[in-house]
Amino acid sequence: MRAFLVVVAALYLAGCQVPSAPGPLGSNGPATGVRAGLKTPVVIAVDATDERLVYWPMNARGSSSPAYLSGGLHLYATAMAANGNVVTIASYKPPELLSYDVTTRKKSIIVDPYGAPVDVAIGKTATLYALDEKNVGVFPPGSSSYKLSCRYIHIGSAIAVDNEGDVFVDGYGPGNSSGVVEYAAGSSTCVKLKLKKQSGYRVGLGVDPKTDDLIVEDWVGCAGGSEGRITVYARPYGPKVVARNYLHGNCLGGFRLDATSTNLLVLDGYSGARGDREVKACGLRWIDQRSYPQTKGRSMYTNGCAAAVTTIPNTLPN
């Protein structure tokens, strides 16, 4: 599996350079404008074709008219989270966390010394958590960073943090075993959670800020229909399931909740993967909006090539 990941990453880096000049947004049509004022709520994504931030007005019908929110960011985005008007993007190459204020357009960068981030979460104290292949980089505001490591996780897939500051990582372990581990707040020791067995790929992890429920996303294949599901657990995060519902997607990526915790935004239509991460050759890709936790209904945000998604407004943890 590791050899496959290296080959795929090399193919991307060799053939998919970030363009320096503006171009069309995705493969299905141009953006509607550079930026004509941001009226919230909005769905925000990093567009994989040129690594720009784009957005759609968020509503029950979805939208096929994205607009640019930034210029090219010159990174390889794998995930994104938001705190107020600032979105933080996990970049696999270069290995960094890039924060961008969508109102002032101010950028700041944290170089990740622990590895190449594949996911990012933001705690209620604004601490950034960057999941690398084997480590979690912890970046408290105004303090020195440090890392968390776990013998149960050899390839990290997704990360989340709850209201109490407990950190959760989903991924693959020795002998291709897998599962969610928890670092209690302030602890560097990981503990395997006794959750329901997952199927196939581990792609998403999150916490509902309203209830503190843990949300685990997995999927088996790309055939559509019942592919992809979320399983929701209440504290203390044992085998008892609060909800388990299918997402009916087609090769799913990670998800984010909106500020109301009633809408789930899921990356859909992936064309390839580095582990659980997207290769940038964008065929058909969109963002699904479904009710949470029921996963009913389906509106879509299209005409982009989304590599990461979040919403503004939002609620921490994100």
C-alpha positions as CSV (number, residue, x, y, z in Angstrom):
1,M,0.0,0.0,0.0
2,R,2.8,2.4,0.8
3,A,4.4,1.9,-2.6
4,F,1.1,2.7,-4.2
5,L,0.8,5.9,-2.2
6,V,4.3,7.0,-3.3
7,V,3.6,6.3,-7.0
8,V,0.4,8.2,-7.0
9,A,1.9,11.2,-5.3
10,A,4.8,11.2,-7.8
11,L,2.4,11.1,-10.7
12,Y,0.5,14.1,-9.4
13,L,3.6,16.1,-8.7
14,A,5.0,15.4,-12.1
15,G,1.9,16.1,-14.1
16,C,-0.3,18.5,-12.2
17,Q,1.6,21.7,-11.5
18,V,-0.3,24.7,-10.1
19,P,-0.9,27.2,-12.9
20,S,0.3,30.7,-12.3
21,A,-2.3,32.4,-14.5
22,P,-6.1,32.5,-13.8
23,G,-8.1,29.9,-15.6
24,P,-11.6,28.5,-15.7
25,L,-13.1,27.0,-12.5
26,G,-13.1,23.2,-12.8
27,S,-14.0,21.2,-15.8
28,N,-17.7,22.2,-16.1
29,G,-17.7,25.9,-16.4
30,P,-16.2,29.3,-15.3
31,A,-16.6,31.0,-12.0
32,T,-19.2,33.7,-11.8
33,G,-16.9,36.5,-10.6
34,V,-13.7,37.3,-8.8
35,R,-15.5,38.4,-5.6
36,A,-18.6,40.5,-5.4
37,G,-19.0,40.5,-1.6
38,L,-19.4,37.6,0.7
39,K,-22.9,37.1,2.1
40,T,-23.1,34.2,4.5
41,P,-23.9,31.4,4.8
42,V,-21.6,30.0,2.2
43,V,-20.0,26.7,1.3
44,I,-16.2,27.2,0.7
45,A,-13.9,24.9,-1.1
46,V,-10.3,24.7,-2.3
47,D,-10.5,24.2,-6.1
48,A,-8.0,21.5,-7.1
49,T,-7.5,22.8,-10.7
50,D,-5.7,26.0,-9.5
51,E,-5.7,25.8,-5.7
52,R,-7.9,28.8,-5.2
53,L,-10.6,29.3,-2.7
54,V,-14.1,29.4,-4.2
55,Y,-17.6,29.6,-2.7
56,W,-21.3,29.0,-3.3
57,P,-24.2,30.6,-1.5
58,M,-25.5,27.9,0.9
59,N,-29.2,27.0,0.5
60,A,-31.5,24.0,0.3
61,R,-31.3,23.9,-3.5
62,G,-27.5,23.9,-3.8
63,S,-25.8,25.9,-6.5
64,S,-23.9,25.5,-9.8
65,S,-22.4,29.0,-9.8
66,P,-19.2,29.2,-7.7
67,A,-17.2,32.4,-7.4
68,Y,-13.5,32.9,-6.7
69,L,-12.6,34.0,-3.2
70,S,-8.8,34.1,-3.5
71,G,-6.0,33.9,-6.0
72,G,-3.8,30.8,-6.4
73,L,-2.5,29.6,-3.0
74,H,0.3,27.4,-4.4
75,L,-0.3,24.3,-2.3
76,Y,-1.7,20.8,-2.4
77,A,-4.8,21.0,-0.3
78,T,-6.0,17.9,1.5
79,A,-8.5,19.3,4.1
80,M,-9.9,22.5,5.5
81,A,-11.5,23.8,8.7
82,A,-12.8,27.3,9.7
83,N,-12.7,29.6,12.7
84,G,-14.9,32.6,12.2
85,N,-13.8,34.2,8.9
86,V,-10.5,32.4,8.8
87,V,-10.2,29.2,7.0
88,T,-7.2,26.9,7.6
89,I,-6.0,24.6,4.9
90,A,-3.9,21.5,5.4
91,S,-1.4,21.3,2.6
92,Y,0.4,18.0,1.8
93,K,3.0,19.8,-0.4
94,P,4.5,22.0,0.8
95,P,3.8,20.5,4.3
96,E,2.1,23.4,6.1
97,L,-1.1,24.9,7.5
98,L,-2.2,28.0,5.5
99,S,-4.7,30.3,7.2
100,Y,-6.6,32.8,5.1
101,D,-9.0,35.5,6.3
102,V,-11.8,35.7,3.7
103,T,-12.7,39.3,4.7
104,T,-9.2,40.9,4.9
105,R,-7.4,38.4,2.6
106,K,-4.6,38.2,5.0
107,K,-2.6,34.9,4.9
108,S,-0.4,33.2,7.5
109,I,1.5,30.0,7.3
110,I,2.6,27.4,9.9
111,V,5.2,25.0,8.5
112,D,4.5,21.5,9.8
113,P,7.7,20.0,11.1
114,Y,6.1,16.7,11.9
115,G,5.1,15.5,8.5
116,A,2.7,16.2,5.6
117,P,-0.8,17.1,6.8
118,V,-3.8,15.0,5.4
119,D,-6.4,16.5,7.7
120,V,-6.9,19.5,10.1
121,A,-9.2,20.3,13.0
122,I,-9.7,23.4,15.2
123,G,-10.5,23.2,18.9
124,K,-12.6,25.5,20.9
125,T,-9.5,27.3,22.2
126,A,-8.4,27.9,18.5
127,T,-5.7,25.3,18.8
128,L,-4.9,23.7,15.4
129,Y,-4.5,20.0,15.1
130,A,-2.7,18.7,11.9
131,L,-2.9,15.0,11.2
132,D,0.2,13.7,9.3
133,E,0.7,10.1,8.2
134,K,1.9,9.0,11.7
135,N,1.7,12.0,14.0
136,V,-0.6,14.8,15.2
137,G,0.9,18.2,15.2
138,V,-0.6,20.4,17.9
139,F,-0.3,24.2,17.4
140,P,-1.8,26.1,20.4
141,P,-2.1,29.9,19.7
142,G,0.8,31.8,21.2
143,S,2.6,28.6,22.5
144,S,5.1,26.1,21.2
145,S,3.9,23.3,19.1
146,Y,4.3,19.6,19.9
147,K,3.3,16.2,18.4
148,L,1.2,13.3,19.5
149,S,2.1,9.8,18.3
150,C,0.2,6.5,18.6
151,R,1.4,2.9,18.1
152,Y,-2.1,1.9,16.8
153,I,-2.0,4.4,13.9
154,H,0.5,3.8,11.1
155,I,-1.4,5.7,8.4
156,G,-3.6,8.5,9.7
157,S,-6.8,9.2,7.8
158,A,-8.9,11.8,9.7
159,I,-8.9,13.9,12.8
160,A,-11.4,15.6,15.1
161,V,-11.5,17.3,18.5
162,D,-14.4,17.5,20.9
163,N,-15.7,20.3,23.2
164,E,-13.5,19.1,26.0
165,G,-10.3,19.2,24.0
166,D,-10.1,15.4,23.5
167,V,-8.4,14.5,20.2
168,F,-9.5,11.6,17.9
169,V,-7.7,10.0,15.0
170,D,-9.1,7.4,12.6
171,G,-6.7,5.4,10.4
172,Y,-4.9,2.2,9.7
173,G,-2.6,0.3,12.1
174,P,-0.4,-2.8,12.2
175,G,-1.5,-5.6,9.9
176,N,-4.0,-3.2,8.2
177,S,-6.0,-3.1,11.4
178,S,-7.8,0.2,12.0
179,G,-10.0,2.1,14.2
180,V,-10.5,5.4,16.1
181,V,-8.1,6.3,18.9
182,E,-8.5,9.0,21.5
183,Y,-6.0,11.3,23.2
184,A,-7.7,12.7,26.4
185,A,-7.3,16.5,26.8
186,G,-3.8,17.2,28.0
187,S,-2.6,13.6,27.5
188,S,0.0,12.2,25.0
189,T,-1.3,8.6,25.5
190,C,-3.7,7.2,22.9
191,V,-6.5,4.7,23.7
192,K,-8.4,2.6,21.2
193,L,-12.1,3.3,21.3
194,K,-14.5,0.3,21.3
195,L,-16.7,1.4,18.4
196,K,-18.5,-0.5,15.8
197,K,-16.4,-2.2,13.1
198,Q,-15.9,0.0,10.1
199,S,-16.0,-1.1,6.5
200,G,-13.6,-0.2,3.7
201,Y,-11.9,3.2,3.7
202,R,-11.8,5.6,6.6
203,V,-12.4,9.1,5.2
204,G,-14.0,11.4,7.7
205,L,-14.2,12.2,11.4
206,G,-15.9,15.0,13.2
207,V,-17.7,16.2,16.4
208,D,-21.1,17.9,16.6
209,P,-20.4,21.0,18.7
210,K,-24.0,21.1,19.9
211,T,-24.1,17.5,21.3
212,D,-20.5,16.5,21.5
213,D,-21.4,13.4,19.5
214,L,-18.5,11.8,17.5
215,I,-19.2,11.3,13.8
216,V,-17.3,8.5,11.9
217,E,-17.4,8.3,8.1
218,D,-16.4,5.3,6.1
219,W,-17.1,3.8,2.6
220,V,-16.6,0.5,0.8
221,G,-16.5,1.4,-2.9
222,C,-17.4,3.9,-5.7
223,A,-20.5,2.2,-7.1
224,G,-23.0,4.7,-5.7
225,G,-26.2,3.5,-4.1
226,S,-25.5,2.7,-0.5
227,E,-21.8,3.6,-0.6
228,G,-20.6,5.7,2.2
229,R,-22.1,6.1,5.7
230,I,-21.8,8.0,8.9
231,T,-22.0,6.4,12.4
232,V,-22.7,8.7,15.3
233,Y,-21.6,8.0,18.9
234,A,-22.5,9.9,22.2
235,R,-20.0,10.3,25.0
236,P,-18.2,8.4,26.4
237,Y,-17.9,7.1,22.8
238,G,-18.5,3.4,23.2
239,P,-20.2,0.8,21.0
240,K,-23.7,2.3,21.5
241,V,-24.8,4.0,18.2
242,V,-26.9,7.2,18.2
243,A,-27.4,7.1,14.5
244,R,-26.0,5.2,11.5
245,N,-27.1,6.4,8.0
246,Y,-25.9,6.0,4.5
247,L,-24.7,8.9,2.4
248,H,-25.5,7.4,-1.0
249,G,-22.4,8.9,-2.6
250,N,-19.9,7.9,-5.2
251,C,-16.3,7.8,-3.8
252,L,-16.6,10.0,-0.8
253,G,-14.2,12.4,0.8
254,G,-14.3,14.1,4.2
255,F,-17.2,16.2,5.6
256,R,-18.0,19.3,7.6
257,L,-21.1,20.3,9.5
258,D,-22.5,23.8,9.1
259,A,-23.0,26.2,12.1
260,T,-26.5,24.9,12.8
261,S,-25.4,21.2,12.9
262,T,-28.3,20.4,10.7
263,N,-26.5,20.2,7.3
264,L,-23.7,17.8,6.4
265,L,-21.4,18.9,3.5
266,V,-19.6,15.9,2.0
267,L,-17.0,15.8,-0.8
268,D,-18.2,13.4,-3.5
269,G,-17.2,12.1,-6.9
270,Y,-13.5,11.4,-6.2
271,S,-11.4,10.1,-9.1
272,G,-8.5,8.5,-7.2
273,A,-6.9,8.4,-3.8
274,R,-3.6,8.6,-2.0
275,G,-4.7,6.5,0.9
276,D,-7.9,8.3,1.7
277,R,-6.7,11.5,0.0
278,E,-7.6,12.8,-3.5
279,V,-5.4,12.7,-6.5
280,K,-5.7,16.0,-8.3
281,A,-6.8,14.7,-11.7
282,C,-10.3,16.0,-11.5
283,G,-12.9,14.2,-13.5
284,L,-16.3,14.8,-11.9
285,R,-16.4,16.1,-8.4
286,W,-19.0,18.0,-6.3
287,I,-20.1,18.7,-2.8
288,D,-23.2,17.0,-1.4
289,Q,-25.4,18.7,1.2
290,R,-27.5,16.3,3.3
291,S,-29.5,16.7,6.5
292,Y,-27.7,15.7,9.7
293,P,-27.9,13.1,11.2
294,Q,-30.6,11.7,9.0
295,T,-28.6,12.2,5.8
296,K,-31.9,12.9,4.0
297,G,-32.3,14.9,0.8
298,R,-29.6,15.9,-1.5
299,S,-28.6,19.3,-2.9
300,M,-25.3,19.7,-4.7
301,Y,-22.6,22.4,-5.2
302,T,-21.1,21.8,-8.7
303,N,-19.0,23.3,-11.5
304,G,-15.9,23.2,-9.3
305,C,-13.2,20.6,-8.5
306,A,-13.3,20.6,-4.7
307,A,-10.3,19.2,-2.8
308,A,-11.5,20.4,0.7
309,V,-14.6,22.0,2.1
310,T,-15.9,24.0,5.0
311,T,-18.7,26.5,5.8
312,I,-18.9,30.1,7.0
313,P,-20.4,30.7,9.5
314,N,-19.2,27.7,11.6
315,T,-19.0,26.6,15.2
316,L,-15.9,25.3,17.0
317,P,-14.7,22.6,17.2
318,N,-14.5,22.5,13.4
